[in-house]
Amino acid sequence: MPVYWNGDGGNPPVTGTWFAPGCKRICESTVSQEDADLCAVRQAIECTIDDPPGVDPGNPRPPNRKYYNTVQECTKGCGTGTVEAGTIVSYTQADADARAKGLACKRANARFCFLTPCPLPSAPIGKFMSDAFEVSGGVAPYTFAVTSGSLPVGTTLSSAGVLSGTPTTIEHAVFSVTATDSVGAMVTLACDVFTVGGLIGYWTYDTYSAGPDKLLDSTGNSHDLSILNPFNVVSGKVGNCMSTFYNQCETIADLSGFDNVGTSGFTICGWCKFDATQEGVIALWNCEWTGFYIGMSFSGQPSGPPTPGFVRMQSQAGSEVTATYPADGAWHFYRSWMDVSTGRLKLQIDMGTIYESASEVYPDSGCNRIKLQGSTTPIPDSLNQFDETGFWHRVLTDAEAAAIYNGGAGITWGNPAMP
């Protein structure tokens, strides 16, 4: 059995150390360091303390003077350890408090628990993910295992506690991880992670086909949109763009890639340009799922001096968010998304102010329709142009959206910065 010595002594005592008479002899063989310290505390309270070795004879301490610690707390690892007042005795107040603090930290460190917060960050399918589970306390080394539920399809948990792999399925994975230390102590963490879709469709407007007319998806996911009317291809924000008085692109053969955004949320980003005196309502996009739809439109102002227009996102249930759109006839970047963590529609123009709707619940359901660009009540000579539109089956981060915006210059498909 190992021998533990109380905090007032050593093995053997070194020059200048001291302890309450009789305490070390009683406490030197306890089964743990904490027991040794507590034993010394109990004994020392009853002892008369003499000056320790090395005290300056010219400045003797008052005989039998005792100093007791104040309440000491220490937060480390998974919790907080506490040593109550009056349980550590010393020749000085500072020493009593310091030793009590050390004991409080020792107690805090002894707790065995997970440090990893859950749920884990959302992970896009098709991209490698890696998250490490961490614990505090116990006796290293540790081993980790999944003890209930299922990890995201395409991932594994190593015995060292690293969850890694490339998710292949959009899902909400719920599971428990158990850590076991080297002496058999165990602690379990209930955890979950959403695996969400990546970039589902991206339309540059540089590539289209005739007969039948289709706007081609650059991602390789074959989400080509049927074009209602032929459109003019002119120089756009990046490369070419769609320039039209009235048009819309819709109908995808396989809409399943757009299913179940109620769990993951979604983002649609793109560039648009309107006449400075644009009138009427122009649909930028519309998406329909079983049970709800969300659309975004531009509303031009009545005839007269150029005034700001409005870009508006609306849902079937009535949630709405509106942002002012500059009436300058120039290209502007819109970022529109459904954030399921708050249940709100959000809208941002040129990476400026983020506007949001009231909270709403969006169910998971199948996608029925995707429509990009359209016109409902434009005046005949209203010109609208669209470029570089992408649909993500998740909420893009601010940094990802900023990379697409690229300081106002924009990027196109194939750029490494494209999330």
VOGU-3710 file (C-alpha; in Angstrom, 3 decimals, decimal comma):
1> mpvywngdgg> 0,000/0,000/0,000  1,395/3,427/-0,855  2,194/5,748/2,015  0,633/9,208/1,923  1,951/12,026/4,103  -0,074/14,898/5,416  0,625/18,354/4,022  2,556/19,385/7,149  5,348/16,872/6,718  7,444/14,999/4,200
11> nppvtgtwfa> 9,019/11,625/3,647  11,412/12,224/5,197  10,750/15,770/6,500  12,908/18,325/4,715  14,747/21,105/6,527  12,381/23,867/7,588  9,159/21,858/7,345  6,904/21,628/10,304  3,775/19,897/11,507  1,560/19,855/14,537
21> pgckricest> 3,196/17,588/17,157  1,829/14,080/17,017  -0,150/14,561/13,791  2,310/13,107/11,315  2,806/9,980/13,316  -0,931/9,313/13,240  -1,600/10,267/9,609  1,397/9,164/7,607  -0,073/5,811/6,458  -3,587/6,712/5,325
31> vsqedadlca> -4,952/5,267/2,091  -5,172/8,524/0,122  -3,564/11,934/0,067  -6,868/13,594/0,863  -7,370/11,353/3,908  -3,861/12,216/5,078  -4,563/15,926/4,793  -7,924/15,695/6,512  -6,426/13,586/9,272  -3,751/16,199/9,796
41> vrqaiectid> -6,433/18,862/9,936  -8,376/17,008/12,602  -5,317/16,391/14,695  -3,739/19,800/14,227  -6,787/21,582/15,586  -6,179/19,832/18,914  -2,409/20,393/18,944  -0,296/23,141/20,404  1,916/24,487/17,665  5,436/25,551/18,493
51> dppgvdpgnp> 7,637/27,695/16,318  8,830/25,743/13,268  12,519/25,258/12,576  14,188/28,289/11,075  12,086/30,971/12,772  14,123/34,111/13,385  14,902/34,167/17,168  14,945/37,935/17,015  11,331/38,010/15,830  9,695/35,122/17,667
61> rppnrkyynt> 6,065/34,290/16,972  3,598/34,448/19,866  3,561/31,005/21,470  0,670/28,749/20,599  -0,725/31,205/18,015  -2,942/29,443/15,472  -4,271/30,702/12,120  -7,240/28,987/10,504  -8,185/29,119/6,836  -11,138/31,020/5,474
71> vqectkgcgt> -13,541/29,259/3,067  -11,634/28,267/-0,087  -13,121/27,172/-3,417  -11,415/25,932/-6,570  -12,996/25,217/-9,966  -11,115/22,762/-12,137  -12,077/20,141/-14,672  -15,709/19,212/-14,119  -16,561/20,856/-10,851  -15,780/22,947/-7,821
81> gtveagtivs> -14,025/21,753/-4,683  -14,609/23,481/-1,347  -12,742/23,531/1,968  -14,804/24,997/4,770  -13,434/27,652/7,122  -11,428/26,648/10,194  -10,226/23,240/8,998  -6,575/24,053/8,131  -4,292/25,395/10,826  -0,986/27,189/10,257
91> ytqadadara> 1,443/29,745/11,636  0,264/32,330/9,097  -3,113/33,188/7,593  -1,712/33,162/4,084  -0,308/29,666/4,506  -3,558/28,343/5,979  -5,542/29,731/3,020  -3,003/28,517/0,452  -3,043/24,980/1,752  -6,851/24,999/1,913
101> kglackrana> -6,953/26,220/-1,685  -4,679/23,366/-2,747  -6,941/20,838/-1,050  -10,025/22,376/-2,726  -8,377/22,018/-6,140  -7,446/18,440/-5,358  -11,075/17,676/-4,591  -12,255/19,364/-7,788  -9,760/17,428/-9,909  -10,903/14,126/-8,431
111> rfcfltpcpl> -14,298/14,352/-10,187  -14,618/12,236/-13,325  -16,778/13,716/-16,060  -16,972/14,848/-19,688  -15,798/18,302/-20,731  -17,205/18,030/-24,285  -20,410/20,046/-24,837  -23,317/18,458/-26,684  -24,947/18,623/-29,157  -21,907/18,583/-31,407
121> psapigkfms> -21,669/21,170/-34,222  -23,739/20,320/-37,305  -21,765/18,371/-39,897  -22,398/18,643/-43,664  -22,741/15,363/-45,525  -19,951/14,605/-47,944  -17,363/16,474/-45,867  -14,942/14,932/-43,384  -15,757/15,677/-39,740  -13,705/15,145/-36,586
131> dafevsggva> -14,727/15,844/-32,990  -12,780/14,688/-29,922  -14,497/13,815/-26,650  -12,610/15,028/-23,572  -12,881/14,054/-19,915  -11,466/15,334/-16,653  -10,630/13,456/-13,477  -10,383/9,713/-13,122  -7,118/7,891/-13,734  -5,650/8,060/-17,241
141> pytfavtsgs> -5,513/6,478/-19,766  -9,168/6,423/-20,825  -11,094/4,379/-23,385  -14,297/5,503/-25,118  -17,178/3,547/-26,610  -20,697/4,147/-27,942  -23,043/2,517/-25,426  -26,443/3,445/-26,889  -27,956/4,933/-30,029  -26,180/5,275/-33,365
151> lpvgttlssa> -23,468/7,533/-34,749  -24,044/9,370/-38,035  -23,835/6,986/-40,996  -20,270/7,074/-42,330  -18,577/7,885/-39,007  -16,884/5,905/-36,225  -15,700/6,532/-32,676  -12,117/5,518/-31,867  -11,136/4,095/-28,481  -9,297/7,395/-27,904
161> gvlsgtptti> -12,599/9,273/-28,139  -12,386/10,778/-31,640  -15,600/10,791/-33,666  -14,589/11,051/-37,315  -15,596/10,171/-40,840  -17,627/11,516/-43,741  -21,387/11,588/-43,084  -23,420/10,227/-45,987  -27,000/10,725/-44,794  -29,005/13,743/-43,640
171> ehavfsvtat> -30,144/12,779/-40,150  -30,326/13,617/-36,452  -28,032/11,085/-34,797  -28,639/10,490/-31,062  -26,185/8,392/-29,043  -24,334/7,994/-25,742  -20,570/7,780/-25,240  -19,065/6,113/-22,168  -15,518/6,831/-20,972  -13,753/4,261/-18,778
181> dsvgamvtla> -10,573/5,103/-16,874  -7,689/2,760/-16,092  -9,173/1,554/-12,785  -12,641/0,882/-14,217  -14,483/4,059/-13,274  -17,024/5,073/-15,936  -18,888/8,208/-16,938  -21,476/8,507/-19,736  -22,447/11,480/-21,908  -25,732/11,696/-23,833
191> cdvftvggli> -24,983/13,437/-27,124  -26,389/14,157/-30,581  -25,412/15,770/-33,877  -27,281/16,930/-36,969  -25,750/15,883/-40,278  -26,990/18,327/-42,874  -26,840/18,667/-46,622  -24,101/20,546/-48,323  -24,414/22,575/-51,510  -27,432/21,043/-53,257
201> gywtydtysa> -27,617/23,197/-56,365  -25,619/26,067/-57,849  -26,586/27,956/-60,978  -24,003/30,285/-62,548  -26,204/31,304/-65,518  -23,132/30,755/-67,680  -24,335/27,290/-68,704  -27,715/26,474/-70,165  -29,105/24,270/-72,897  -31,626/24,835/-75,631
211> gpdklldstg> -34,378/22,465/-76,769  -35,586/21,972/-74,121  -34,353/25,133/-72,429  -32,667/24,361/-69,136  -30,553/26,292/-66,649  -27,800/23,840/-65,740  -26,726/22,971/-62,204  -22,943/23,282/-61,817  -22,632/20,952/-58,794  -23,081/17,711/-60,703
221> nshdlsilnp> -26,253/16,948/-58,712  -28,296/17,294/-61,942  -30,666/19,877/-60,521  -31,209/21,520/-63,882  -34,099/23,992/-63,950  -36,519/24,210/-66,836  -36,646/27,727/-68,289  -40,126/29,039/-68,978  -38,956/31,453/-71,686  -35,588/31,884/-73,396
231> fnvvsgkvgn> -33,528/34,590/-71,748  -30,778/36,909/-72,801  -27,281/35,964/-71,672  -25,320/39,133/-70,936  -22,300/40,058/-68,843  -23,188/39,565/-65,192  -21,718/39,997/-61,746  -19,334/37,093/-62,334  -19,225/35,782/-65,908  -22,664/35,889/-67,539
241> cmstfynqce> -26,108/36,352/-66,049  -29,785/35,938/-66,804  -31,302/39,172/-68,140  -35,042/39,164/-68,602  -38,271/41,127/-68,485  -40,258/38,071/-67,471  -39,014/34,570/-66,835  -38,716/31,826/-64,284  -36,745/28,639/-63,893  -38,327/25,720/-62,109
251> tiadlsgfdn> -39,089/22,001/-62,016  -36,316/19,626/-60,999  -36,569/15,953/-61,841  -35,457/14,784/-58,384  -36,393/17,118/-55,530  -35,379/14,729/-52,730  -32,100/16,572/-52,166  -34,153/19,496/-50,906  -36,244/17,441/-48,447  -36,357/17,863/-44,662
261> vgtsgfticg> -35,079/21,410/-44,240  -37,149/21,636/-41,044  -34,323/19,851/-39,220  -31,306/21,324/-40,974  -32,436/24,760/-42,152  -31,290/26,073/-45,512  -29,521/29,009/-47,168  -30,048/30,615/-50,579  -27,496/33,188/-51,727  -27,227/35,078/-54,975
271> wckfdatqeg> -26,801/38,357/-56,806  -29,587/40,484/-58,295  -29,850/43,769/-60,142  -32,901/45,875/-60,913  -33,618/49,091/-62,752  -33,162/52,088/-60,493  -36,845/52,944/-61,084  -38,094/49,345/-60,881  -41,810/48,951/-60,217  -43,892/45,937/-59,396
281> vialwncewt> -43,047/42,681/-57,662  -40,307/40,357/-58,870  -39,993/36,874/-57,349  -36,376/35,986/-56,605  -37,119/32,434/-55,515  -39,867/30,230/-54,120  -39,559/26,845/-52,415  -42,478/24,606/-51,480  -42,509/21,657/-49,083  -45,399/19,535/-47,907
291> gfyigmsfsg> -47,172/21,713/-45,367  -45,367/24,996/-45,919  -43,628/27,219/-48,417  -41,175/30,110/-48,215  -40,509/32,686/-50,882  -38,501/35,858/-51,405  -39,412/38,781/-53,631  -38,332/42,276/-54,586  -40,926/45,060/-54,450  -40,172/48,100/-56,576
301> qpsgpptpgf> -41,541/51,533/-55,703  -44,092/53,589/-57,677  -42,987/55,824/-60,537  -41,048/58,920/-59,654  -37,626/59,646/-58,221  -35,622/56,488/-57,399  -36,482/55,249/-53,915  -35,365/52,139/-52,045  -37,103/48,894/-52,884  -37,692/46,064/-50,441
311> vrmqsqagse> -36,613/42,458/-50,405  -39,040/40,337/-48,453  -39,063/36,723/-47,233  -42,449/35,274/-46,376  -43,710/31,915/-45,171  -47,045/30,208/-45,600  -47,812/30,699/-41,915  -47,303/34,448/-42,183  -43,797/34,970/-40,841  -42,119/37,787/-42,730
321> vtatypadga> -38,806/39,619/-42,805  -38,096/42,682/-44,923  -34,864/44,500/-45,800  -34,367/47,756/-47,664  -32,775/47,270/-51,083  -30,680/50,091/-52,592  -32,377/51,655/-55,620  -29,216/52,306/-57,584  -29,420/49,880/-60,496  -26,280/48,059/-59,286
331> whfyrswmdv> -25,566/44,454/-58,352  -26,316/43,479/-54,753  -25,791/40,250/-52,832  -28,610/38,646/-50,869  -28,213/35,995/-48,201  -31,494/34,434/-47,096  -31,865/31,534/-44,721  -34,093/29,581/-42,371  -32,462/29,137/-38,979  -34,148/26,196/-37,229
341> stgrlklqid> -32,234/26,854/-33,992  -34,400/29,967/-33,534  -37,287/29,143/-35,901  -36,739/32,404/-37,770  -36,339/33,496/-41,366  -33,292/35,726/-41,788  -32,260/38,108/-44,521  -29,117/40,132/-45,227  -28,136/42,450/-48,093  -24,438/42,947/-48,959
351> mgtiyesase> -23,361/41,338/-45,643  -24,899/44,242/-43,719  -27,621/44,202/-41,062  -29,283/40,837/-40,417  -33,073/41,089/-40,314  -35,228/38,307/-38,889  -38,861/37,243/-38,691  -40,939/36,141/-35,755  -40,330/32,598/-34,573  -42,108/29,722/-36,310
361> vypdsgcnri> -41,918/25,922/-36,343  -40,952/24,280/-39,646  -41,584/20,537/-40,059  -39,470/18,047/-41,962  -41,237/17,149/-45,200  -40,686/16,425/-48,860  -39,861/19,201/-51,301  -42,470/19,808/-54,017  -41,089/22,745/-55,999  -38,092/24,995/-56,495
371> klqgsttpip> -38,454/28,174/-58,508  -35,763/30,748/-59,218  -36,611/34,152/-60,626  -40,020/35,093/-61,802  -42,255/38,078/-62,284  -45,775/38,655/-61,097  -46,642/42,311/-61,662  -43,736/44,083/-63,357  -44,180/46,999/-65,662  -43,358/45,976/-69,246
381> dslnqfdetg> -40,004/47,707/-69,476  -38,692/46,560/-66,076  -35,354/44,854/-66,465  -34,159/42,363/-63,830  -30,943/40,376/-63,817  -29,836/37,416/-61,706  -26,497/35,728/-61,211  -24,658/33,090/-59,123  -27,485/31,485/-57,122  -26,774/28,646/-54,689
391> fwhrvltdae> -28,946/26,484/-52,413  -27,390/24,905/-49,294  -29,185/22,296/-47,210  -27,885/23,945/-44,045  -27,275/27,360/-42,510  -24,039/28,894/-43,770  -21,777/30,536/-41,204  -21,009/34,243/-41,390  -17,494/33,406/-42,557  -18,786/31,155/-45,349
401> aaaiynggag> -21,234/33,791/-46,564  -18,489/36,427/-46,457  -16,301/34,173/-48,623  -19,046/34,022/-51,272  -19,575/37,782/-51,097  -15,800/38,239/-51,454  -15,754/41,885/-50,454  -18,402/42,682/-53,064  -16,580/41,029/-55,985  -18,372/37,674/-55,739
411> itwgnpamp> -17,058/34,226/-56,691  -18,317/31,475/-58,971  -18,486/27,686/-59,052  -15,058/26,073/-58,848  -13,571/28,682/-56,548  -11,941/26,873/-53,553  -13,634/29,335/-51,181  -17,085/28,033/-52,184  -18,525/26,216/-49,118
//
